[in-house]
Amino acid sequence: MATGSRPAEEQWNAIIRCDSDYDGQFFYAVQSTGIFCRPSCKSRPPKREHV
């Protein structure tokens, strides 16, 4: 994902499902916490506007 962009619908669905099939294809950062995650991250889902 480009800086300042929001995740595409397919990426967002992978994040919500904790889908490990997408690991290695992208990672995301949560602006409010400064945490970087893989799509399979088991933490609670972030607010979409913070990704």
C-alpha positions as CSV (number, residue, x, y, z in Angstrom):
1,M,0.0,0.0,0.0
2,A,1.3,3.4,-0.8
3,T,1.9,6.0,1.9
4,G,-1.4,7.6,3.0
5,S,-3.5,5.2,1.0
6,R,-6.3,3.1,2.4
7,P,-6.4,-0.7,1.9
8,A,-8.2,-2.0,-1.1
9,E,-11.3,-4.1,-0.4
10,E,-9.5,-7.4,-1.0
11,Q,-6.7,-6.4,1.4
12,W,-9.1,-5.1,4.0
13,N,-11.0,-8.4,3.9
14,A,-7.8,-10.3,4.4
15,I,-7.0,-8.2,7.4
16,I,-10.4,-8.7,9.0
17,R,-10.2,-12.5,8.3
18,C,-6.6,-12.8,9.6
19,D,-5.9,-14.5,6.3
20,S,-2.4,-16.0,6.2
21,D,-2.7,-16.7,2.5
22,Y,-1.9,-12.9,2.1
23,D,1.2,-13.0,4.3
24,G,4.2,-11.9,2.2
25,Q,2.0,-10.0,-0.3
26,F,1.6,-6.9,1.8
27,F,1.7,-5.6,5.4
28,Y,-0.1,-2.7,7.0
29,A,0.6,-0.1,9.6
30,V,-1.9,1.2,12.1
31,Q,-1.4,5.0,12.4
32,S,-2.9,5.4,15.8
33,T,-0.6,2.8,17.4
34,G,2.5,2.8,15.1
35,I,2.3,-1.0,14.8
36,F,3.1,-2.9,11.6
37,C,1.3,-6.2,10.9
38,R,0.9,-9.0,8.5
39,P,-2.6,-9.8,7.3
40,S,-2.7,-12.8,9.6
41,C,-2.0,-10.7,12.7
42,K,-4.2,-12.0,15.6
43,S,-4.6,-8.6,17.3
44,R,-8.0,-7.0,17.3
45,P,-8.9,-5.4,13.9
46,P,-7.9,-1.8,13.6
47,K,-10.3,0.9,12.5
48,R,-10.0,1.1,8.7
49,E,-9.4,4.9,8.8
50,H,-6.2,4.2,10.9
51,V,-4.7,1.7,8.4
